[in-house]
Amino acid sequence: MTSSKLFRNALMCILPFALTGCPGYGDIMVPSESTSVSMKGEKVCFFVANPKNYQPVFIAINPRETPMKERVFFSDKALLKVTDGQLCVPPSFYKFENGRQYIVDYVLSPNGLDGGDKFTNRSVTVGFEIANGRAYFIKLNNNEY
């Protein structure tokens, strides 16, 4: 076989993997959960189903339509805790404005450990609007998850 035929055959075998990538452990994608949102005084609270000993390790709070490059992420997990099945964000952590829509993404991990097993970490995305002292759930677009 000539070298050009050999190269072409090798390319035809490798090309599908080069274009799609090889499946592997790092490719596992766990879909986001969603949750309900409510107000407790001035705090915005998110219901945590089956809280066990899950604690936040990461949270992103952004007004809706914020470009990806401008989104704000917080990783100081000592400031927020899951208590009584809710993760509440006080105004001292983030001040939500009346009449605005927000998208909040957070990751819960057992015992709040950053290096938790990927399969037990939980990713949550929720959209809501603050109006007249209440939080109202909003439906998200596919690109907002």
HUGI-V889619 format. One record per backbone hydrogen bond with DSSP energy under -0.5 kcal/mol. CO is the residue of the C=O (numbers start at 1). NH is the residue of the N-H. If there is no record, write none. Layout:
# HUGI-V889619
{{CO;NH} {CO;NH}}
This chain:
# HUGI-V889619
{{2;6} {3;7} {4;8} {5;9} {6;10} {7;11} {8;12} {9;13} {10;14} {11;15} {12;16} {14;17} {14;18} {15;19} {16;20} {17;21} {24;27} {25;28} {28;30} {29;31} {33;125} {36;47} {38;45} {40;43} {43;40} {43;45} {44;89} {45;38} {46;87} {47;49} {48;51} {51;54} {53;111} {55;109} {58;107} {59;74} {60;105} {62;103} {63;66} {67;70} {67;71} {68;71} {72;61} {74;59} {75;77} {76;79} {77;80} {81;83} {81;88} {83;86} {85;48} {86;83} {86;88} {87;46} {88;90} {89;44} {90;93} {90;94} {94;96} {97;100} {100;130} {101;64} {102;128} {103;62} {104;126} {105;60} {106;124} {107;57} {107;58} {108;122} {109;55} {109;112} {110;113} {113;116} {117;120} {117;121} {122;108} {122;124} {123;33} {124;106} {126;104} {127;138} {128;102} {129;131} {129;136} {130;99} {131;134} {134;131} {136;129} {141;144} {142;145}}
